[in-house]
Amino acid sequence: MTIEQPTTINERRYDLDWLRLIAIIILLFFHTGMWFNHWGWHVKNNELSYSFQYWMIWSHFFRMPLLLFISGAGTYMALGKRTPGQFRKERFRKLFIPLVFGMLVIVPPQIYYEHIKEYSNYWEFYKTVFNFVPYPKGSFSWHHLWFVLYLLIYSLIALPLLTFLRLDKSKKFKQKVFSILSSPAGLLFVPSVIMLVSQIILRPFFPEETHDLIKDWAYFTFYFSFFIMGILSYSNPKLWIAIGENRKPLLIALVVALIPFYGTYFHFRGLIHFPWSDDTLETIFDVAAIFVSWFTVITIIAFAQHYLNKPHPWLKYFNEGLYPFYILHQTVIIAIGYYIVQLPWGIAAKYWTISFLTLISCVGFYLLVIRPFNVMRFLFGLKPKKS
Protein backbone atom coordinates (compact mmCIF):
# COMPACT_ATOMS: atom_id res chain seq x y z
CA MET A 1 0.00 0.00 0.00
CA THR A 2 1.36 3.42 -0.90
CA ILE A 3 1.18 6.40 1.38
CA GLU A 4 -0.68 9.49 0.27
CA GLN A 5 1.63 12.38 0.92
CA PRO A 6 0.53 15.96 1.60
CA THR A 7 1.15 17.68 -1.73
CA THR A 8 -0.32 21.07 -0.85
CA ILE A 9 -0.21 23.05 2.37
CA ASN A 10 -3.97 22.77 2.89
CA GLU A 11 -4.48 19.10 2.00
CA ARG A 12 -6.63 17.29 4.53
CA ARG A 13 -5.10 14.37 6.40
CA TYR A 14 -7.97 12.07 7.34
CA ASP A 15 -5.63 9.90 9.40
CA LEU A 16 -4.89 12.88 11.66
CA ASP A 17 -8.62 13.58 11.98
CA TRP A 18 -9.28 9.97 12.99
CA LEU A 19 -6.37 10.00 15.43
CA ARG A 20 -7.66 13.22 16.99
CA LEU A 21 -11.01 11.50 17.54
CA ILE A 22 -9.34 8.40 18.99
CA ALA A 23 -7.12 10.48 21.28
CA ILE A 24 -10.13 12.37 22.68
CA ILE A 25 -11.96 9.08 23.34
CA ILE A 26 -8.85 7.81 25.17
CA LEU A 27 -8.98 10.98 27.28
CA LEU A 28 -12.61 10.31 28.15
CA PHE A 29 -11.84 6.80 29.41
CA PHE A 30 -8.59 7.92 31.05
CA HIS A 31 -10.14 10.72 33.10
CA THR A 32 -13.07 8.52 34.07
CA GLY A 33 -10.51 5.99 35.31
CA MET A 34 -9.03 8.66 37.58
CA TRP A 35 -12.07 8.21 39.82
CA PHE A 36 -11.02 4.63 40.57
CA ASN A 37 -7.22 4.29 40.50
CA HIS A 38 -4.79 5.08 43.32
CA TRP A 39 -3.32 8.23 41.79
CA GLY A 40 -4.09 11.60 43.27
CA TRP A 41 -7.01 13.46 41.69
CA HIS A 42 -9.61 16.07 42.60
CA VAL A 43 -12.24 13.49 43.58
CA LYS A 44 -12.13 9.73 44.18
CA ASN A 45 -14.45 6.77 44.54
CA ASN A 46 -14.51 5.13 47.99
CA GLU A 47 -13.28 1.85 46.48
CA LEU A 48 -10.13 1.98 44.37
CA SER A 49 -8.46 -0.56 42.09
CA TYR A 50 -4.88 -0.97 40.89
CA SER A 51 -6.11 -2.68 37.72
CA PHE A 52 -6.86 0.69 36.12
CA GLN A 53 -3.26 1.76 36.47
CA TYR A 54 -1.88 -1.09 34.38
CA TRP A 55 -3.34 0.37 31.17
CA MET A 56 -3.47 3.98 32.32
CA ILE A 57 0.26 4.17 33.04
CA TRP A 58 1.08 3.58 29.36
CA SER A 59 -1.67 5.87 28.06
CA HIS A 60 -0.50 8.54 30.52
CA PHE A 61 2.75 8.77 28.61
CA PHE A 62 1.34 8.97 25.09
CA ARG A 63 -2.22 10.42 25.18
CA MET A 64 -1.24 14.11 25.45
CA PRO A 65 1.99 13.76 23.42
CA LEU A 66 -0.10 12.26 20.60
CA LEU A 67 -2.53 15.18 20.74
CA LEU A 68 0.38 17.63 20.74
CA PHE A 69 1.99 15.95 17.72
CA ILE A 70 -1.33 16.13 15.86
CA SER A 71 -1.75 19.74 17.01
CA GLY A 72 1.69 20.60 15.64
CA ALA A 73 0.69 19.27 12.22
CA GLY A 74 -2.67 21.03 12.53
CA THR A 75 -0.99 24.31 13.44
CA TYR A 76 1.15 24.08 10.31
CA MET A 77 -2.04 23.62 8.29
CA ALA A 78 -3.75 26.44 10.20
CA LEU A 79 -1.10 28.94 9.11
CA GLY A 80 -2.09 28.26 5.51
CA LYS A 81 -1.78 31.43 3.48
CA ARG A 82 -2.35 33.63 6.52
CA THR A 83 0.06 36.39 7.40
CA PRO A 84 1.69 36.17 10.86
CA GLY A 85 -0.74 38.83 12.08
CA GLN A 86 -3.75 36.91 10.77
CA PHE A 87 -2.39 33.72 12.33
CA ARG A 88 -2.04 35.38 15.76
CA LYS A 89 -5.59 36.68 15.48
CA GLU A 90 -6.84 33.19 14.59
CA ARG A 91 -4.96 31.64 17.54
CA PHE A 92 -6.40 34.29 19.88
CA ARG A 93 -9.94 33.51 18.74
CA LYS A 94 -9.49 29.73 18.77
CA LEU A 95 -7.42 29.32 21.93
CA PHE A 96 -7.36 32.39 24.19
CA ILE A 97 -11.12 33.07 24.21
CA PRO A 98 -12.06 29.44 25.11
CA LEU A 99 -9.29 29.40 27.74
CA VAL A 100 -10.66 32.46 29.53
CA PHE A 101 -14.26 31.29 29.16
CA GLY A 102 -13.31 27.84 30.40
CA MET A 103 -11.47 29.15 33.45
CA LEU A 104 -14.47 31.28 34.46
CA VAL A 105 -17.33 28.92 33.51
CA ILE A 106 -16.27 25.35 32.68
CA VAL A 107 -13.53 24.60 35.23
CA PRO A 108 -15.07 26.01 38.49
CA PRO A 109 -17.58 23.12 38.91
CA GLN A 110 -14.63 20.72 39.16
CA ILE A 111 -13.26 22.65 42.11
CA TYR A 112 -16.72 22.96 43.62
CA TYR A 113 -17.27 19.20 43.70
CA GLU A 114 -13.86 18.76 45.24
CA HIS A 115 -14.89 21.07 48.13
CA ILE A 116 -18.66 20.65 47.97
CA LYS A 117 -19.04 20.05 51.70
CA GLU A 118 -17.59 23.48 52.44
CA TYR A 119 -20.41 25.39 50.70
CA SER A 120 -24.18 25.50 51.02
CA ASN A 121 -24.65 25.86 47.24
CA TYR A 122 -22.75 26.42 44.02
CA TRP A 123 -23.28 30.18 43.87
CA GLU A 124 -21.75 30.63 47.30
CA PHE A 125 -18.69 28.83 45.99
CA TYR A 126 -18.64 30.59 42.61
CA LYS A 127 -18.05 33.98 44.20
CA THR A 128 -14.66 32.72 45.37
CA VAL A 129 -13.51 32.25 41.76
CA PHE A 130 -13.31 36.02 41.39
CA ASN A 131 -10.89 36.30 44.27
CA PHE A 132 -8.45 35.03 41.62
CA VAL A 133 -6.50 32.97 44.12
CA PRO A 134 -4.77 30.16 42.20
CA TYR A 135 -5.78 26.55 42.85
CA PRO A 136 -5.28 24.64 45.14
CA LYS A 137 -5.30 27.46 47.68
CA GLY A 138 -8.11 29.18 45.82
CA SER A 139 -10.75 28.50 43.17
CA PHE A 140 -9.10 29.97 40.10
CA SER A 141 -7.56 27.41 37.73
CA TRP A 142 -7.33 26.09 34.19
CA HIS A 143 -7.18 22.42 35.30
CA HIS A 144 -7.36 20.32 32.08
CA LEU A 145 -7.32 23.48 29.96
CA TRP A 146 -3.56 23.66 30.48
CA PHE A 147 -3.49 21.97 27.08
CA VAL A 148 -5.21 24.97 25.46
CA LEU A 149 -2.80 27.34 27.20
CA TYR A 150 0.21 25.32 26.05
CA LEU A 151 -1.08 25.25 22.47
CA LEU A 152 -1.45 29.01 22.48
CA ILE A 153 2.10 29.54 23.76
CA TYR A 154 3.56 26.86 21.51
CA SER A 155 1.86 28.33 18.44
CA LEU A 156 3.28 31.79 19.08
CA ILE A 157 6.77 30.48 19.88
CA ALA A 158 6.79 28.30 16.75
CA LEU A 159 5.47 31.01 14.41
CA PRO A 160 8.94 31.93 13.03
CA LEU A 161 9.60 28.24 12.29
CA LEU A 162 6.14 27.82 10.73
CA THR A 163 6.72 30.83 8.49
CA PHE A 164 10.20 29.69 7.52
CA LEU A 165 9.03 26.19 6.55
CA ARG A 166 6.72 27.67 3.92
CA LEU A 167 9.52 29.54 2.18
CA ASP A 168 11.54 28.12 -0.73
CA LYS A 169 14.75 28.73 1.19
CA SER A 170 13.69 26.08 3.73
CA LYS A 171 14.30 23.29 1.21
CA LYS A 172 17.88 22.69 2.35
CA PHE A 173 16.76 22.63 5.98
CA LYS A 174 14.01 20.14 5.19
CA GLN A 175 16.46 17.96 3.29
CA LYS A 176 18.82 18.00 6.27
CA VAL A 177 16.00 17.05 8.65
CA PHE A 178 15.00 14.25 6.27
CA SER A 179 18.56 12.91 6.10
CA ILE A 180 18.72 12.79 9.92
CA LEU A 181 15.28 11.38 10.63
CA SER A 182 14.36 9.24 7.61
CA SER A 183 15.89 5.98 8.86
CA PRO A 184 14.26 3.90 11.61
CA ALA A 185 17.17 4.66 13.97
CA GLY A 186 16.94 8.37 13.24
CA LEU A 187 13.17 8.48 13.70
CA LEU A 188 13.35 6.57 16.94
CA PHE A 189 16.40 7.90 18.70
CA VAL A 190 17.14 11.45 17.57
CA PRO A 191 13.89 12.96 18.93
CA SER A 192 13.79 10.70 22.01
CA VAL A 193 17.42 11.37 22.96
CA ILE A 194 16.84 15.12 22.62
CA MET A 195 13.83 14.74 24.92
CA LEU A 196 15.88 12.69 27.36
CA VAL A 197 18.70 15.26 27.46
CA SER A 198 16.21 18.07 28.07
CA GLN A 199 14.79 16.17 31.04
CA ILE A 200 18.24 15.36 32.44
CA ILE A 201 19.06 19.07 32.35
CA LEU A 202 15.73 20.46 33.57
CA ARG A 203 14.19 17.80 35.82
CA PRO A 204 16.52 18.43 38.81
CA PHE A 205 15.22 22.00 38.91
CA PHE A 206 11.59 20.93 38.51
CA PRO A 207 11.05 17.66 40.43
CA GLU A 208 7.81 15.86 39.71
CA GLU A 209 6.53 16.18 43.27
CA THR A 210 6.43 19.98 42.82
CA HIS A 211 4.92 19.68 39.34
CA ASP A 212 3.24 22.91 38.21
CA LEU A 213 2.28 22.96 34.55
CA ILE A 214 2.80 26.69 34.12
CA LYS A 215 6.12 26.86 36.00
CA ASP A 216 7.53 23.46 35.10
CA TRP A 217 9.91 24.05 32.20
CA ALA A 218 10.80 20.37 32.09
CA TYR A 219 7.26 19.33 31.18
CA PHE A 220 6.87 22.40 28.98
CA THR A 221 9.95 21.40 26.97
CA PHE A 222 8.98 17.73 26.83
CA TYR A 223 5.53 18.45 25.40
CA PHE A 224 6.91 21.14 23.09
CA SER A 225 9.15 18.49 21.50
CA PHE A 226 6.10 16.57 20.27
CA PHE A 227 4.48 19.74 18.97
CA ILE A 228 7.62 20.64 17.00
CA MET A 229 7.94 17.10 15.65
CA GLY A 230 4.36 17.32 14.39
CA ILE A 231 5.26 20.50 12.51
CA LEU A 232 8.49 19.11 11.06
CA SER A 233 6.93 15.80 10.05
CA TYR A 234 3.88 17.20 8.31
CA SER A 235 5.70 20.07 6.60
CA ASN A 236 8.13 17.64 4.93
CA PRO A 237 6.33 15.21 2.56
CA LYS A 238 9.43 13.04 2.17
CA LEU A 239 9.76 12.66 5.93
CA TRP A 240 6.04 11.94 6.24
CA ILE A 241 6.43 9.08 3.76
CA ALA A 242 9.47 7.75 5.60
CA ILE A 243 7.51 7.57 8.86
CA GLY A 244 4.88 5.35 7.28
CA GLU A 245 7.37 3.17 5.43
CA ASN A 246 9.24 2.42 8.66
CA ARG A 247 6.14 1.45 10.65
CA LYS A 248 7.22 -2.18 11.28
CA PRO A 249 10.65 -1.33 12.77
CA LEU A 250 8.93 1.38 14.82
CA LEU A 251 6.46 -1.15 16.20
CA ILE A 252 9.25 -3.61 17.09
CA ALA A 253 11.16 -0.85 18.91
CA LEU A 254 8.03 0.11 20.84
CA VAL A 255 7.47 -3.47 22.02
CA VAL A 256 11.09 -3.67 23.17
CA ALA A 257 10.84 -0.34 25.02
CA LEU A 258 7.72 -1.53 26.84
CA ILE A 259 9.69 -4.37 28.48
CA PRO A 260 11.77 -2.21 30.88
CA PHE A 261 8.86 0.22 31.19
CA TYR A 262 6.39 -2.36 32.47
CA GLY A 263 9.08 -4.46 34.12
CA THR A 264 10.07 -1.66 36.49
CA TYR A 265 6.47 -0.59 36.96
CA PHE A 266 5.44 -4.11 37.99
CA HIS A 267 8.40 -4.17 40.38
CA PHE A 268 7.00 -1.16 42.22
CA ARG A 269 3.58 -2.83 42.27
CA GLY A 270 5.16 -5.90 43.92
CA LEU A 271 4.30 -8.23 41.03
CA ILE A 272 7.92 -9.01 40.15
CA HIS A 273 11.23 -8.33 41.86
CA PHE A 274 14.58 -7.05 40.61
CA PRO A 275 17.74 -7.13 42.78
CA TRP A 276 18.53 -3.44 42.21
CA SER A 277 17.81 -0.45 44.38
CA ASP A 278 14.56 1.44 44.02
CA ASP A 279 16.46 4.55 42.95
CA THR A 280 18.09 2.65 40.10
CA LEU A 281 14.79 1.12 39.01
CA GLU A 282 13.03 4.47 39.19
CA THR A 283 15.70 5.94 36.90
CA ILE A 284 15.23 3.04 34.46
CA PHE A 285 11.48 3.63 34.49
CA ASP A 286 11.81 7.38 33.92
CA VAL A 287 14.19 6.87 30.98
CA ALA A 288 12.07 4.09 29.50
CA ALA A 289 8.96 6.27 29.82
CA ILE A 290 10.50 8.96 27.61
CA PHE A 291 11.36 6.43 24.90
CA VAL A 292 7.94 4.77 25.22
CA SER A 293 6.22 8.16 24.83
CA TRP A 294 7.94 8.97 21.57
CA PHE A 295 7.99 5.40 20.20
CA THR A 296 4.24 5.06 20.81
CA VAL A 297 3.35 8.36 19.18
CA ILE A 298 5.47 7.88 16.05
CA THR A 299 4.31 4.26 15.68
CA ILE A 300 0.66 5.30 15.89
CA ILE A 301 1.27 8.03 13.31
CA ALA A 302 3.01 5.56 11.00
CA PHE A 303 0.25 2.92 11.08
CA ALA A 304 -2.50 5.53 10.84
CA GLN A 305 -1.10 6.63 7.47
CA HIS A 306 -1.87 3.20 6.08
CA TYR A 307 -5.12 2.33 7.78
CA LEU A 308 -6.90 5.56 8.75
CA ASN A 309 -6.32 8.01 5.88
CA LYS A 310 -9.86 7.53 4.60
CA PRO A 311 -12.70 10.07 4.48
CA HIS A 312 -16.06 9.48 6.09
CA PRO A 313 -19.25 11.55 5.69
CA TRP A 314 -19.45 12.12 9.44
CA LEU A 315 -15.76 12.79 10.01
CA LYS A 316 -15.93 16.57 9.50
CA TYR A 317 -18.79 16.78 12.01
CA PHE A 318 -16.86 14.71 14.53
CA ASN A 319 -13.78 16.83 13.95
CA GLU A 320 -15.55 20.13 14.60
CA GLY A 321 -17.08 18.88 17.84
CA LEU A 322 -13.89 17.46 19.33
CA TYR A 323 -12.56 20.77 20.64
CA PRO A 324 -15.77 21.64 22.56
CA PHE A 325 -15.87 18.02 23.74
CA TYR A 326 -12.37 18.34 25.17
CA ILE A 327 -13.24 21.59 26.94
CA LEU A 328 -16.34 20.04 28.50
CA HIS A 329 -15.41 16.44 29.20
CA GLN A 330 -13.51 16.59 32.51
CA THR A 331 -16.08 18.84 34.17
CA VAL A 332 -18.90 16.53 33.05
CA ILE A 333 -16.98 13.45 34.26
CA ILE A 334 -16.64 14.99 37.72
CA ALA A 335 -20.18 16.39 37.89
CA ILE A 336 -21.83 13.12 36.82
CA GLY A 337 -19.32 10.96 38.62
CA TYR A 338 -19.90 12.66 41.97
CA TYR A 339 -23.43 11.28 42.08
CA ILE A 340 -22.74 7.94 40.39
CA VAL A 341 -19.96 6.94 42.80
CA GLN A 342 -22.37 7.32 45.74
CA LEU A 343 -24.52 4.50 44.36
CA PRO A 344 -24.07 0.97 45.82
CA TRP A 345 -22.58 -0.36 42.58
CA GLY A 346 -19.34 -2.10 41.70
CA ILE A 347 -16.45 -0.25 40.09
CA ALA A 348 -17.10 -1.59 36.59
CA ALA A 349 -20.74 -0.47 36.60
CA LYS A 350 -19.80 2.98 37.88
CA TYR A 351 -16.94 3.35 35.38
CA TRP A 352 -18.97 2.51 32.30
CA THR A 353 -21.98 4.52 33.47
CA ILE A 354 -19.88 7.65 34.00
CA SER A 355 -18.14 7.17 30.65
CA PHE A 356 -21.36 6.62 28.72
CA LEU A 357 -23.31 9.45 30.38
CA THR A 358 -20.37 11.83 29.86
CA LEU A 359 -20.20 10.93 26.18
CA ILE A 360 -23.94 11.44 25.70
CA SER A 361 -24.01 14.66 27.73
CA CYS A 362 -21.07 16.30 25.94
CA VAL A 363 -22.30 15.32 22.48
CA GLY A 364 -25.84 16.47 23.30
CA PHE A 365 -24.64 19.78 24.73
CA TYR A 366 -22.53 20.39 21.64
CA LEU A 367 -25.35 19.60 19.21
CA LEU A 368 -28.09 21.50 21.06
CA VAL A 369 -26.31 24.40 22.73
CA ILE A 370 -22.96 25.06 21.02
CA ARG A 371 -23.18 24.11 17.35
CA PRO A 372 -26.33 26.07 16.38
CA PHE A 373 -25.41 29.41 18.02
CA ASN A 374 -22.58 31.68 16.93
CA VAL A 375 -22.14 33.16 20.41
CA MET A 376 -21.48 29.72 21.86
CA ARG A 377 -19.33 28.76 18.88
CA PHE A 378 -17.21 31.85 19.54
CA LEU A 379 -16.79 30.99 23.22
CA PHE A 380 -15.74 27.43 22.36
CA GLY A 381 -13.28 28.46 19.65
CA LEU A 382 -15.31 27.43 16.59
CA LYS A 383 -15.72 29.37 13.38
CA PRO A 384 -19.03 31.23 13.07
CA LYS A 385 -21.83 29.36 11.35
CA LYS A 386 -22.60 30.73 7.93
CA SER A 387 -26.14 31.92 7.38
Number of C-alpha atoms within 10 A of each C-alpha: 6 9 16 14 16 17 11 11 15 14 10 15 20 18 21 22 23 20 19 21 19 14 20 19 16 17 19 21 19 20 17 24 24 23 29 25 20 17 12 9 12 15 17 20 18 10 12 16 13 13 11 16 18 14 11 19 15 17 19 16 18 22 20 20 24 26 24 28 28 25 23 29 22 20 23 25 20 16 22 15 13 12 11 15 9 12 19 17 13 17 21 15 18 21 24 21 15 27 26 15 14 22 18 18 13 21 24 23 20 21 23 23 19 17 14 14 9 11 13 9 11 13 10 11 18 19 11 14 20 11 11 12 13 12 13 10 7 14 26 21 21 20 19 17 22 14 20 20 19 19 22 18 15 20 25 16 12 18 17 11 16 23 17 14 19 16 9 8 10 14 14 10 12 19 15 12 16 21 13 14 20 21 16 17 14 15 21 21 16 13 17 22 15 13 22 20 11 17 21 13 11 17 15 10 13 17 12 12 6 10 13 13 15 11 11 17 18 23 20 15 15 19 22 24 22 27 27 21 18 26 25 23 22 23 23 19 18 17 24 23 20 19 24 22 21 19 21 14 14 25 18 12 19 21 14 12 20 19 13 18 24 17 18 25 19 15 15 15 12 9 10 11 12 12 6 8 8 13 9 11 20 16 12 16 20 16 20 19 23 20 24 26 23 26 26 25 23 27 22 18 23 24 20 19 24 17 11 16 19 14 14 11 7 8 14 13 10 17 14 15 19 20 19 22 23 19 21 23 24 22 22 24 26 26 18 17 24 18 11 17 22 11 10 9 11 10 18 10 13 22 20 14 17 27 23 14 15 26 18 12 18 21 20 12 14 21 13 10 13 20 20 13 13 15 14 17 20 17 20 27 21 21 14 14 12 5 3
